[in-house]
């Protein structure tokens, strides 16, 4: 799985990937059991129900659903994809040492694991309360949303935990193309990197990330002996 380390300026760094979740699943196709297996099956079924409605009430619900999806952090799909990854290749700027990149990556995963654990519990607790809306006409979109978000947070947490485990091999590749800032106003650099690495969604990802709270900040340089 390829992941790119990008600077947004002012000490802010994000991790970007266009590897679909299905690619991660292909690396470890064995069926899952327990809570994790339930979460993955539930996630897939909700995706089908809420993303493939094409007419009538279903289409209106899908439009509401797509609007809600825009509220999700842009880096969450990357974390969900990590849950079955076995090899991660981190492309980082030449200005970073491998030790600095490793520290930034570990701090990011630790932060995200804690964040998604918290929101998994919150959504899990709120989900049963939405049953009071069941008597209302039409699908219980609010209930679906909280169940869906609980599952997503669980899968993101599993992804962060998996990436930190000894079962995953992480490789580091430096490239001068990733030097400099990819924040607002750096459209030319974003376009160049998108072309060089064949990244189709980088521009939209950066726009969404720059509008949100910083995900990671680089600490003092790590000493390498």
C-alpha positions, 0 to 999 in steps of 0.5 A: 500500500502506497502512502504519501507524506505531504506538508500543508505548511506551518508544521502540518503534515498529512498522509495520503493514499488512493489505494482502495479498501478492496486492494487491502482486502485482497492482501488478506482475503481470509474471512474474519470472525467476531466483532471485526468480521461483523463490522466488515460485513455490516460496513459492506452491506450499508455501503450497498444499501446507501450508495446504490439507490437510484430512484424514488425515496432511495435516491433522495436518501442517497443524496442526503447520505452523500452530503453527510459523507462530506463531513467525514475526515478525508484521511479516514478511508486511508485508515480503514484501508490499513486494516488488512495491509501487510506492506506499507510504502511511505513516500516522504520528502527528501528533507525528512530522514527515515527516523523523522518520517517513522516518528511522524507516522507512529504519532499519527497512528497513535493519535488516530487510533485514540480518536476513532476509539472515542468516536466509536464508543460515542456512536455505539451508545447513541445508535440505540437511542435512534430507535425512537425514530423508527415509527416515523414514515420512511427509512431511519436515515439517522439510525443508519448513520450512527450505526454506519459511523460506529462501524467506520470508526471501528474499522479505522481504529483497526487500521491504525492498530494494524499499521502499528503492529509487527505484522506489517512491513513499513518501507520508506522511500524519499523523493524530492518531488514531495519537498515543499508545501502542498497547502492552499496556493500551491496548485502547481506543485499539487498538479505536478505530484498528481501527474508524477504519481498518477494521483487523481484525487490529491487536489480535492483531498488537500482542499478538504484537509486545509479546511480542517484541523491539522492532523499532524505536526512535525516535532524537532528533528530526530537524532540519528546515530 
